[in-house]
Amino acid sequence: MADDLRYGLEKMYREHRGTTVGMLTGLLLGAMILLCGFFNTLFLALCIGAGLYIGRKLDKGEGDDFFKILDRLPERFRH
């Protein structure tokens, strides 16, 4: 039975990748809202988005702006 479920999910992912990813994202978001609350989930999503944005900038070699911001932070926040 577990193999049938796995096969069905793999087939659904291959044929309808966007729908499957969207459905799983919605499921995860809904569970997070139920477990943690709306504003905690929103804060977490914003932190993930900021981390993704900074990480992509660094991967592309465009991290100079990020390092300029870090240089302006007081010494006690740089550890």
C-alpha positions as CSV (number, residue, x, y, z in Angstrom):
1,M,0.0,0.0,0.0
2,A,2.8,2.4,0.8
3,D,4.4,1.7,-2.5
4,D,1.2,2.5,-4.3
5,L,0.9,5.8,-2.5
6,R,4.5,6.6,-3.3
7,Y,4.1,5.7,-7.0
8,G,0.9,7.8,-7.1
9,L,2.6,10.8,-5.6
10,E,5.6,10.5,-7.9
11,K,3.4,10.3,-10.9
12,M,1.4,13.3,-9.8
13,Y,4.6,15.3,-9.3
14,R,6.0,14.3,-12.7
15,E,2.8,15.2,-14.5
16,H,1.6,18.2,-12.5
17,R,4.7,19.6,-10.8
18,G,3.4,23.2,-10.2
19,T,0.1,21.9,-8.8
20,T,1.8,19.5,-6.5
21,V,4.3,22.0,-5.2
22,G,1.6,24.6,-4.7
23,M,-0.6,22.1,-2.8
24,L,2.3,21.0,-0.5
25,T,3.2,24.6,0.1
26,G,-0.4,25.4,1.0
27,L,-0.5,22.4,3.3
28,L,2.7,23.5,5.1
29,L,1.6,27.1,5.4
30,G,-1.8,26.1,6.7
31,A,-0.2,23.8,9.3
32,M,2.2,26.5,10.4
33,I,-0.7,29.0,10.8
34,L,-2.6,26.5,12.9
35,L,0.3,25.5,15.0
36,C,2.2,28.8,15.5
37,G,-0.4,31.5,14.7
38,F,-0.7,33.9,11.8
39,F,1.7,36.6,12.8
40,N,4.5,34.1,13.9
41,T,4.1,32.4,10.5
42,L,4.2,35.7,8.7
43,F,7.3,36.7,10.6
44,L,9.0,33.3,9.7
45,A,8.0,33.7,6.0
46,L,9.5,37.2,6.0
47,C,12.7,36.0,7.6
48,I,12.9,33.1,5.0
49,G,12.3,35.6,2.2
50,A,15.0,38.0,3.4
51,G,17.5,35.1,3.8
52,L,16.6,33.9,0.3
53,Y,17.1,37.4,-1.1
54,I,20.5,37.9,0.6
55,G,21.7,34.4,-0.3
56,R,20.8,34.8,-4.0
57,K,22.7,38.2,-4.0
58,L,25.7,36.6,-2.5
59,D,25.6,33.6,-4.9
60,K,25.5,36.1,-7.9
61,G,28.5,38.0,-6.4
62,E,26.3,41.1,-5.7
63,G,26.8,40.9,-2.0
64,D,28.6,44.3,-1.7
65,D,25.5,46.1,-0.5
66,F,24.9,43.4,2.1
67,F,28.5,43.8,3.4
68,K,28.2,47.6,3.5
69,I,25.1,47.2,5.7
70,L,27.0,44.9,8.0
71,D,29.9,47.3,8.2
72,R,27.6,50.0,9.6
73,L,26.4,47.8,12.4
74,P,27.8,48.5,15.9
75,E,30.6,46.2,16.9
76,R,28.5,44.4,19.5
77,F,26.1,43.0,16.8
78,R,28.9,41.6,14.6
79,H,29.7,38.4,16.6
